[in-house]
Amino acid sequence: MNPIDRVVTFFSPEAGLKRMRARAGAAQLMNYDAASRGRRTYGWKAPGAAADAAAFGHRARLRNLSRDMIRNRPYAARGRDVVVANVVGEGITPSIRAQSDRERGLVAEALQHLLTPDIDSLGEYDLYEMQGIVMGTVFGDGEVLVRRRMRNPRHDPHLRLPYQVELIEADYLDQTVQSHGQNLVVEGIEYGPTGAIEAYHLYNEHPGAVQNRKALSSTRVHWSDVLHIRRFDRAGQLRGVPWLAPVMMTLGELGDYQEAQILKQRMAALMAVVIEWEDAATRPANAGAGLEELAPGAVVNLPAGAKPNFTDPPKVDGYDEFMRRGLGMVAMGLGISYESLAGDLKGVNSSSGRMGRMEMDRLVRMWQRNLMIGQFCRGMERWFREGLAMAGQTGLAFTLDWTPPRRILVDPTKEIPAMIDEVEAGLNSRQRTQRELGRDPDTIRAERAQDQAEDRAAGLAPVQPKGAEPPAKTEESDDEGD
């Protein structure tokens, strides 16, 4: 016991006991080297902030930095494009399962509201274009909002369903609002007594517009009219952060290093000349004229007493290896493969290409399920069903299946036979395999039936599967052949 503890214990035994207990707990904590405080852990930050409080007050700057990197850093733009192309691709397509052809036909007709620009309040995007914009904005900003706008059928008779949607960035959130009644409002989002989101306070225009058409003001929008798309990484998290946040420092330093190496390479390509004069030489007024315009095959006369000395420009060494390591770190931070980020296929074969894609494909399927299908597509489906009810189409029993885009096969000659073997062995179903390839089983079934009907009508023999044995001949046919 040190002298201070003795004094504290003498005057207040209870306070002294607390100090000794705290010291004993700290000693137990120090069994983990990473939890110690010293030279090796100097500069490590370990705040105990909540999930959404970790980026409180910094989300706007993180968004702006991320957008600037995507605009001006080629690898940041490439990372976004790789994520969007693999998660969304040509679009996550809805397919209808209904109990009757009549119901299927009615739902298919109404579904054209989503598959045409009628769904967009600006009249520009259809559902598939929206998916790409949503995924790209989630990557760049960390989150995106989709707002439902109700329409009057008398004013918009061309719409199949009486609503449209608007894609808006997180900048629309009014951060000046602090409360609404008894509810707390943080960064423009209103939370109820249980902590769940109840409403969004949204500006009528983007606060960063070149020129606002009207006075900037915000409106309270109920949560049911807003889809808030973001990635959840911690329990209780309700806000998102840009996906570039963990690799921003590395991307910035790689960009600076690359610019320095480019400048160094330009210097290495130059041939500089330094004229050395003897002490007794008389320097003419135009000494060394012509040296500033040296060209291949040029002959420059130097006056007596002058001697040219050529400089030794620096060489660029280790650039390729350093960039490969740095881009590998960025790719791991984003959850994609190095080859897809850098476009570098050096030393890649079929096996290593598949190994590199395995973890990325798992992450892509997770983002498809949790982000695009679980949040955006299911939210659009909820609005679609409500729109059907508002249009008078009630009592329709149907299910919408969302099929992700086709996964690119690295080696189809090996992967497709393996899928067939799984189906034939009962390890997988045919329709599940078709969906994993980004195809709609109902569409395939209908097209196959149509092909067979047209072949029969044209008098063509049915197509036999590869490797299938021809039908066995009967005795009657054998006798006729004999």
Disulfide bonds with the S-S distance in Angstrom:
none
